[in-house]
Each structure stands twice: as C-alpha cells, then as structure tokens.
Amino acid sequence: MNWKDFISFEPKVCHGKTHIKGTRVLISVILNFLAEKLTINEILEEYRKSFLKRK
C-alpha cells in the first residue's frame, strides 16, 4: 500500500493542504484526532459522509 494512493495535495483543494484523496478531510485533522486518542471508528463516524462520498 502506497500513501500516495490515499493522500493528496493540490493547490486548488483545501488551500493546498494535505487531504485524503477525493475528500476535503485534512490529514492534520486526522492526526489531531489520533493525538486525542480517538479510535479509527470514532474518526470514521466524524467523517462518515465524506468517506461515503468517495465510493
């Protein structure tokens, strides 16, 4: 698995900040959630709609 398949940074999307491809979910937000000890399921619930749009 290659991180480049899932993470993107484009100047016109999210002000050029790294995000999950196909969404506007910022990597920095995910990292903050992990630092706060949220589980993957809790993070997914926070962004459920964003992840579902990707499919």
Distance bins in CASP14 RR format, pairs under 12 A and 6 or more apart:
PFRMAT RR
TARGET T0000
AUTHOR 0000-0000-0000
RMODE 2
METHOD distances of the structure
MODEL  1
1 7 0 0 0 0 0 1 0 0 0 0 0
2 21 0 0 0 0 0 1 0 0 0 0 0
3 9 0 0 0 0 0 1 0 0 0 0 0
3 18 0 0 0 0 1 0 0 0 0 0 0
3 20 0 0 0 0 0 1 0 0 0 0 0
3 21 0 0 0 0 0 1 0 0 0 0 0
3 27 0 0 0 0 1 0 0 0 0 0 0
4 18 0 0 0 0 0 1 0 0 0 0 0
4 21 0 0 0 0 1 0 0 0 0 0 0
5 20 0 0 0 0 0 1 0 0 0 0 0
5 21 1 0 0 1 0 0 0 0 0 0 0
5 22 0 0 0 0 0 1 0 0 0 0 0
6 18 0 0 0 0 0 1 0 0 0 0 0
6 19 0 0 0 0 1 0 0 0 0 0 0
6 20 1 0 0 1 0 0 0 0 0 0 0
6 21 1 0 1 0 0 0 0 0 0 0 0
6 22 0 0 0 0 1 0 0 0 0 0 0
6 23 0 0 0 0 0 1 0 0 0 0 0
6 25 0 0 0 0 0 1 0 0 0 0 0
6 27 0 0 0 0 1 0 0 0 0 0 0
6 30 0 0 0 0 0 1 0 0 0 0 0
6 51 0 0 0 0 0 1 0 0 0 0 0
6 54 0 0 0 0 0 1 0 0 0 0 0
7 13 0 0 0 0 0 1 0 0 0 0 0
7 14 0 0 0 0 0 1 0 0 0 0 0
7 17 0 0 0 0 0 1 0 0 0 0 0
7 18 1 0 1 0 0 0 0 0 0 0 0
7 19 1 0 0 1 0 0 0 0 0 0 0
7 20 1 0 0 1 0 0 0 0 0 0 0
7 21 1 0 0 1 0 0 0 0 0 0 0
7 22 0 0 0 0 0 1 0 0 0 0 0
7 23 0 0 0 0 0 1 0 0 0 0 0
7 25 0 0 0 0 0 1 0 0 0 0 0
7 26 0 0 0 0 0 1 0 0 0 0 0
7 27 1 0 0 1 0 0 0 0 0 0 0
7 28 0 0 0 0 0 1 0 0 0 0 0
7 30 0 0 0 0 1 0 0 0 0 0 0
7 31 0 0 0 0 0 1 0 0 0 0 0
8 14 0 0 0 0 1 0 0 0 0 0 0
8 16 0 0 0 0 1 0 0 0 0 0 0
8 17 0 0 0 0 0 1 0 0 0 0 0
8 18 1 0 0 1 0 0 0 0 0 0 0
8 19 1 0 0 1 0 0 0 0 0 0 0
8 20 1 0 0 1 0 0 0 0 0 0 0
8 21 1 0 1 0 0 0 0 0 0 0 0
8 22 1 0 0 1 0 0 0 0 0 0 0
8 23 0 0 0 0 1 0 0 0 0 0 0
8 24 0 0 0 0 0 1 0 0 0 0 0
8 25 0 0 0 0 0 1 0 0 0 0 0
8 26 0 0 0 0 0 1 0 0 0 0 0
8 27 0 0 0 0 1 0 0 0 0 0 0
8 54 0 0 0 0 0 1 0 0 0 0 0
9 15 0 0 0 0 1 0 0 0 0 0 0
9 16 1 0 1 0 0 0 0 0 0 0 0
9 17 1 0 0 1 0 0 0 0 0 0 0
9 18 1 0 1 0 0 0 0 0 0 0 0
9 19 1 0 0 1 0 0 0 0 0 0 0
9 20 0 0 0 0 0 1 0 0 0 0 0
9 21 0 0 0 0 1 0 0 0 0 0 0
9 26 0 0 0 0 0 1 0 0 0 0 0
9 27 0 0 0 0 1 0 0 0 0 0 0
9 28 0 0 0 0 0 1 0 0 0 0 0
10 16 1 0 0 1 0 0 0 0 0 0 0
10 17 0 0 0 0 1 0 0 0 0 0 0
10 18 0 0 0 0 1 0 0 0 0 0 0
10 19 0 0 0 0 1 0 0 0 0 0 0
10 21 0 0 0 0 1 0 0 0 0 0 0
10 22 0 0 0 0 0 1 0 0 0 0 0
10 24 0 0 0 0 0 1 0 0 0 0 0
11 17 0 0 0 0 0 1 0 0 0 0 0
12 19 0 0 0 0 0 1 0 0 0 0 0
12 24 0 0 0 0 0 1 0 0 0 0 0
13 19 1 0 0 1 0 0 0 0 0 0 0
13 20 0 0 0 0 0 1 0 0 0 0 0
13 21 0 0 0 0 1 0 0 0 0 0 0
13 22 0 0 0 0 1 0 0 0 0 0 0
13 23 0 0 0 0 1 0 0 0 0 0 0
13 24 1 0 0 1 0 0 0 0 0 0 0
13 25 0 0 0 0 0 1 0 0 0 0 0
13 26 0 0 0 0 0 1 0 0 0 0 0
14 20 0 0 0 0 1 0 0 0 0 0 0
14 21 0 0 0 0 0 1 0 0 0 0 0
14 22 0 0 0 0 0 1 0 0 0 0 0
14 23 0 0 0 0 1 0 0 0 0 0 0
14 24 1 0 1 0 0 0 0 0 0 0 0
14 25 0 0 0 0 1 0 0 0 0 0 0
14 26 1 0 1 0 0 0 0 0 0 0 0
14 27 0 0 0 0 1 0 0 0 0 0 0
14 28 0 0 0 0 1 0 0 0 0 0 0
14 29 0 0 0 0 0 1 0 0 0 0 0
14 50 0 0 0 0 0 1 0 0 0 0 0
15 24 0 0 0 0 0 1 0 0 0 0 0
15 26 0 0 0 0 1 0 0 0 0 0 0
15 28 0 0 0 0 0 1 0 0 0 0 0
16 24 0 0 0 0 0 1 0 0 0 0 0
16 26 0 0 0 0 1 0 0 0 0 0 0
16 27 0 0 0 0 0 1 0 0 0 0 0
16 28 0 0 0 0 0 1 0 0 0 0 0
17 24 0 0 0 0 1 0 0 0 0 0 0
17 25 0 0 0 0 0 1 0 0 0 0 0
17 26 1 0 1 0 0 0 0 0 0 0 0
17 27 1 0 0 1 0 0 0 0 0 0 0
17 28 1 0 0 1 0 0 0 0 0 0 0
17 29 0 0 0 0 1 0 0 0 0 0 0
17 30 0 0 0 0 0 1 0 0 0 0 0
17 31 0 0 0 0 0 1 0 0 0 0 0
18 24 0 0 0 0 0 1 0 0 0 0 0
18 25 0 0 0 0 0 1 0 0 0 0 0
18 26 1 0 0 1 0 0 0 0 0 0 0
18 27 1 0 1 0 0 0 0 0 0 0 0
18 28 1 0 0 1 0 0 0 0 0 0 0
18 29 0 0 0 0 0 1 0 0 0 0 0
18 30 0 0 0 0 1 0 0 0 0 0 0
18 31 0 0 0 0 1 0 0 0 0 0 0
19 25 1 0 1 0 0 0 0 0 0 0 0
19 26 1 0 1 0 0 0 0 0 0 0 0
19 27 1 0 0 1 0 0 0 0 0 0 0
19 28 0 0 0 0 1 0 0 0 0 0 0
19 29 0 0 0 0 1 0 0 0 0 0 0
19 30 0 0 0 0 1 0 0 0 0 0 0
19 31 0 0 0 0 0 1 0 0 0 0 0
19 47 0 0 0 0 0 1 0 0 0 0 0
19 50 0 0 0 0 1 0 0 0 0 0 0
19 54 0 0 0 0 0 1 0 0 0 0 0
20 26 0 0 0 0 1 0 0 0 0 0 0
20 27 1 0 0 1 0 0 0 0 0 0 0
20 28 0 0 0 0 0 1 0 0 0 0 0
20 29 0 0 0 0 1 0 0 0 0 0 0
20 30 1 0 0 1 0 0 0 0 0 0 0
20 31 0 0 0 0 0 1 0 0 0 0 0
20 43 0 0 0 0 0 1 0 0 0 0 0
20 44 0 0 0 0 0 1 0 0 0 0 0
20 47 0 0 0 0 1 0 0 0 0 0 0
20 50 1 0 0 1 0 0 0 0 0 0 0
20 51 1 0 0 1 0 0 0 0 0 0 0
20 53 0 0 0 0 0 1 0 0 0 0 0
20 54 1 0 0 1 0 0 0 0 0 0 0
21 27 0 0 0 0 0 1 0 0 0 0 0
21 50 0 0 0 0 0 1 0 0 0 0 0
21 51 0 0 0 0 0 1 0 0 0 0 0
21 53 0 0 0 0 0 1 0 0 0 0 0
21 54 1 0 0 1 0 0 0 0 0 0 0
22 47 0 0 0 0 0 1 0 0 0 0 0
22 50 0 0 0 0 1 0 0 0 0 0 0
22 51 0 0 0 0 1 0 0 0 0 0 0
22 52 0 0 0 0 0 1 0 0 0 0 0
22 53 1 0 0 1 0 0 0 0 0 0 0
22 54 1 0 1 0 0 0 0 0 0 0 0
22 55 0 0 0 0 0 1 0 0 0 0 0
23 29 0 0 0 0 0 1 0 0 0 0 0
23 30 0 0 0 0 0 1 0 0 0 0 0
23 44 0 0 0 0 0 1 0 0 0 0 0
23 47 1 0 0 1 0 0 0 0 0 0 0
23 48 0 0 0 0 0 1 0 0 0 0 0
23 49 0 0 0 0 1 0 0 0 0 0 0
23 50 1 0 1 0 0 0 0 0 0 0 0
23 51 1 0 0 1 0 0 0 0 0 0 0
23 52 0 0 0 0 1 0 0 0 0 0 0
23 53 1 0 0 1 0 0 0 0 0 0 0
23 54 1 0 1 0 0 0 0 0 0 0 0
23 55 0 0 0 0 0 1 0 0 0 0 0
24 47 0 0 0 0 1 0 0 0 0 0 0
24 49 0 0 0 0 0 1 0 0 0 0 0
24 50 1 0 0 1 0 0 0 0 0 0 0
24 51 0 0 0 0 0 1 0 0 0 0 0
24 53 0 0 0 0 1 0 0 0 0 0 0
24 54 0 0 0 0 0 1 0 0 0 0 0
25 31 0 0 0 0 0 1 0 0 0 0 0
25 32 0 0 0 0 0 1 0 0 0 0 0
25 33 0 0 0 0 0 1 0 0 0 0 0
25 43 0 0 0 0 1 0 0 0 0 0 0
25 44 0 0 0 0 0 1 0 0 0 0 0
25 46 0 0 0 0 1 0 0 0 0 0 0
25 47 1 0 1 0 0 0 0 0 0 0 0
25 48 0 0 0 0 0 1 0 0 0 0 0
25 49 0 0 0 0 0 1 0 0 0 0 0
25 50 1 0 1 0 0 0 0 0 0 0 0
25 51 1 0 0 1 0 0 0 0 0 0 0
25 52 0 0 0 0 0 1 0 0 0 0 0
25 53 0 0 0 0 0 1 0 0 0 0 0
25 54 0 0 0 0 1 0 0 0 0 0 0
26 32 0 0 0 0 1 0 0 0 0 0 0
26 33 0 0 0 0 0 1 0 0 0 0 0
26 47 0 0 0 0 0 1 0 0 0 0 0
26 50 0 0 0 0 0 1 0 0 0 0 0
27 33 0 0 0 0 0 1 0 0 0 0 0
27 34 0 0 0 0 0 1 0 0 0 0 0
27 43 0 0 0 0 0 1 0 0 0 0 0
28 34 0 0 0 0 0 1 0 0 0 0 0
28 35 0 0 0 0 0 1 0 0 0 0 0
29 35 0 0 0 0 0 1 0 0 0 0 0
29 36 0 0 0 0 0 1 0 0 0 0 0
29 38 0 0 0 0 0 1 0 0 0 0 0
29 43 0 0 0 0 1 0 0 0 0 0 0
29 46 0 0 0 0 1 0 0 0 0 0 0
29 47 0 0 0 0 1 0 0 0 0 0 0
29 50 0 0 0 0 0 1 0 0 0 0 0
30 36 0 0 0 0 0 1 0 0 0 0 0
30 38 0 0 0 0 1 0 0 0 0 0 0
30 40 0 0 0 0 1 0 0 0 0 0 0
30 42 0 0 0 0 0 1 0 0 0 0 0
30 43 1 0 0 1 0 0 0 0 0 0 0
30 44 0 0 0 0 0 1 0 0 0 0 0
30 46 0 0 0 0 1 0 0 0 0 0 0
30 47 0 0 0 0 1 0 0 0 0 0 0
30 50 0 0 0 0 0 1 0 0 0 0 0
30 51 0 0 0 0 0 1 0 0 0 0 0
31 38 0 0 0 0 0 1 0 0 0 0 0
31 43 0 0 0 0 0 1 0 0 0 0 0
32 38 0 0 0 0 1 0 0 0 0 0 0
32 43 0 0 0 0 0 1 0 0 0 0 0
32 46 0 0 0 0 0 1 0 0 0 0 0
33 39 0 0 0 0 1 0 0 0 0 0 0
33 40 0 0 0 0 1 0 0 0 0 0 0
33 41 0 0 0 0 0 1 0 0 0 0 0
33 42 1 0 0 1 0 0 0 0 0 0 0
33 43 1 0 1 0 0 0 0 0 0 0 0
33 44 0 0 0 0 0 1 0 0 0 0 0
33 45 0 0 0 0 0 1 0 0 0 0 0
33 46 1 0 0 1 0 0 0 0 0 0 0
33 47 0 0 0 0 1 0 0 0 0 0 0
34 40 0 0 0 0 1 0 0 0 0 0 0
34 42 0 0 0 0 0 1 0 0 0 0 0
34 43 1 0 0 1 0 0 0 0 0 0 0
34 46 0 0 0 0 0 1 0 0 0 0 0
35 43 0 0 0 0 0 1 0 0 0 0 0
36 42 0 0 0 0 1 0 0 0 0 0 0
36 43 0 0 0 0 1 0 0 0 0 0 0
36 46 0 0 0 0 0 1 0 0 0 0 0
37 43 0 0 0 0 0 1 0 0 0 0 0
38 44 0 0 0 0 1 0 0 0 0 0 0
38 45 0 0 0 0 1 0 0 0 0 0 0
38 46 1 0 0 1 0 0 0 0 0 0 0
38 47 0 0 0 0 0 1 0 0 0 0 0
39 45 0 0 0 0 1 0 0 0 0 0 0
39 46 0 0 0 0 0 1 0 0 0 0 0
40 46 0 0 0 0 0 1 0 0 0 0 0
40 47 0 0 0 0 0 1 0 0 0 0 0
40 51 0 0 0 0 0 1 0 0 0 0 0
41 47 0 0 0 0 0 1 0 0 0 0 0
41 48 0 0 0 0 0 1 0 0 0 0 0
41 51 0 0 0 0 0 1 0 0 0 0 0
42 48 0 0 0 0 0 1 0 0 0 0 0
43 50 0 0 0 0 0 1 0 0 0 0 0
43 51 0 0 0 0 1 0 0 0 0 0 0
44 50 0 0 0 0 1 0 0 0 0 0 0
44 51 1 0 0 1 0 0 0 0 0 0 0
44 52 0 0 0 0 1 0 0 0 0 0 0
44 54 0 0 0 0 0 1 0 0 0 0 0
45 51 0 0 0 0 1 0 0 0 0 0 0
45 52 0 0 0 0 0 1 0 0 0 0 0
47 53 0 0 0 0 1 0 0 0 0 0 0
47 54 0 0 0 0 0 1 0 0 0 0 0
48 54 0 0 0 0 0 1 0 0 0 0 0
48 55 0 0 0 0 0 1 0 0 0 0 0
49 55 0 0 0 0 0 1 0 0 0 0 0
END
